[in-house]
Amino acid sequence: MASNLLRLHTKTITTPNPASPFSHTKTLSSSSLPFPSTFLNKTKTLSLSPLCSLTPPNSKEAAIQQAKTCLTTTLEKPLNNLRLTSKLKKLKQPRFRIKIPVADDSPESLSQLALHFFKDLPIKRKGSPVNILVLWPDITSAESAVKAFMSSPASPVEHLDIPSVANGNTRISNTADVAVFLAPEPSQVAVMKTVAELLYPRPVVMFNPKWGFEEEAEFGELSGFVGSFEVIFSFMGLEVKGLLSKRNGVVFKCVRNGVVSGEKWAVLVEEEQGELKLVSAFKTRPSISEVEYVLYNLMAMNSPVTKSVKFFRDLVSNVTGKK
């Protein structure tokens, strides 16, 4: 059973708050906080709003299942309709992005996450099973994954480390139907771009990159490549602190039925009764300042002073399920 404690990481940002006459600071820290009661003790499915089509996951297992469903349905169409490059028009390569936040990103824990996610990914394709190549940030992670997948020898999943690809290992161009970059480092983006070009027009997936959305503006000419990955599942925790109260919530996106366009980013906050309330929805991923504005206005209605909003990169418990 997954632990009810979450290790949440924040980074320091000081900005003036448009809804408050003073500035606030997010403090750089690592803390363990209880998972919002909504996620642990839901007794009914919440009808949030037409703007938010799915309820956020209530556990690590539910998050994995939702993300698997998103990826499976999104990949089915491109994998069943692969065509060679047209002389008149170059086809767009399918590129998708998934974020399942974890408290532990050690090689062992990420290997277990990959095993749970990819060992039985139910992608429907005519003719043959889908071969998946998982590219790891280092040799230690790749070896850990090979060991973990020994318990599922029939899975059509292969493992390589990105440094070996950078050194000339090009087996991927012949064996993989889909490539997954799992927990890549910012320094490896150029190699990722090379791999994506080798695989064209086959799909590529970026899974739990080790950087935040806000950092991508610093990638220079590679920012466009990273930005070309469509987010199909993302789940980010947040905490709103008032002078006398504290509220939990999430920023959430989950693509349904393989249709990437049109799904909104939902900002939800936990009510006193333990239910999630949709407070806003965005067509594109909201910036920190946009979410801050919404949440400060929300808290201002219930508190004389709003102290801070903390955004967390990591939300769910250890993927191994250990307490």
Salt bridges, closest charged atoms under 4 A:
GLU61 OE2 - LYS60 NZ 3.08
ASP120 OD1 - LYS68 NZ 2.71
GLU158 OE2 - ARG171 NH1 2.47
ASP177 OD2 - ARG125 NH2 3.31
GLU185 OE2 - LYS210 NZ 3.42
GLU197 OE2 - LYS193 NZ 2.73
GLU214 OE2 - ARG285 NH1 3.42
GLU215 OE2 - ARG313 NH2 2.92
GLU216 OE2 - ARG97 NH1 2.51
GLU230 OE2 - LYS92 NZ 3.91
GLU239 OE1 - LYS241 NZ 3.99
GLU239 OE2 - LYS246 NZ 3.89
GLU271 OE1 - ARG247 NH2 2.60
GLU275 OE2 - LYS44 NZ 3.29
GLU292 OE2 - HIS24 NE2 3.33
GLU292 OE2 - LYS26 NZ 2.43
ASP314 OD2 - HIS9 NE2 3.38
